[in-house]
Amino acid sequence: MAEGEDETFVHATAVVEQGAEIGPGTRVWHHAHVRAGGRVGARCVLGKNVYVDRGAVLGDGVHVQNNVSVFDGVELGDTVFVGPSAVFTNDRVPRAGSTSWTVSRTSVRTGASIGANATIVAGVTIGEWSMVAAGAVVTRDVEAHQLVMGSPARPAGWVCRCGAVIERDLRAGSLHCAACNTHIDLFAGRAIC
């Protein structure tokens, strides 16, 4: 690690409550708020106006762009990218004034990317290295390496770890990325270099 990379930075306008966990090398920018009980891993970037609720968990190397709220029940794996103004919900049947608040667990797995203004409905799993297009509304689980788009989000192809769309045929089982020369066996769920 280069000099200074392990130092945590919290902007003067940000609020990090006592009892919040912030990993080394993480940068918390303007007007962000991390509540007590929220956990943010190492080398993360929290953009302007990002809110991390109690019970929310962010792995290492996560980048959350401006104006995103990561609520209780949401877990972001390592190296997840969340685009500006994306939305996570955490209760499938919310009611104002209700005393029965039921938090649904949402999991965004390692390397997944969520585009700007996408909405992730509570209780879904976003698979490893998958990609959610900007503006998509995700109401169902997304498979590893799958590209989804639209409202509601529908499968639209397969993506590589490098981010390239490598196949539009949804029935494909073995993929090759010309951009980075990676082979992916979708049935085994792993990349073979």
Secondary structure as UniProt FT lines:
FT   TURN            3..6
FT   STRAND          9..10
FT   TURN            12..13
FT   STRAND          15..16
FT   TURN            18..19
FT   STRAND          21..22
FT   TURN            24..25
FT   STRAND          27..28
FT   TURN            30..31
FT   STRAND          33..34
FT   TURN            36..37
FT   STRAND          39..40
FT   TURN            42..43
FT   STRAND          45..46
FT   TURN            48..49
FT   STRAND          51..52
FT   TURN            54..55
FT   STRAND          57..58
FT   TURN            60..61
FT   STRAND          63..64
FT   STRAND          69..70
FT   TURN            72..73
FT   STRAND          74..76
FT   TURN            78..79
FT   STRAND          81..82
FT   TURN            84..85
FT   STRAND          87..88
FT   TURN            96..97
FT   STRAND          106..108
FT   TURN            110..111
FT   STRAND          113..114
FT   TURN            116..117
FT   STRAND          119..120
FT   TURN            122..123
FT   STRAND          125..126
FT   TURN            128..129
FT   STRAND          131..132
FT   TURN            134..135
FT   STRAND          137..138
FT   TURN            144..145
FT   STRAND          146..149
FT   TURN            150..153
FT   STRAND          154..159
FT   TURN            161..162
FT   STRAND          165..167
FT   TURN            170..171
FT   STRAND          174..177
FT   TURN            178..181
FT   STRAND          182..185
FT   TURN            186..189
FT   STRAND          190..192
//
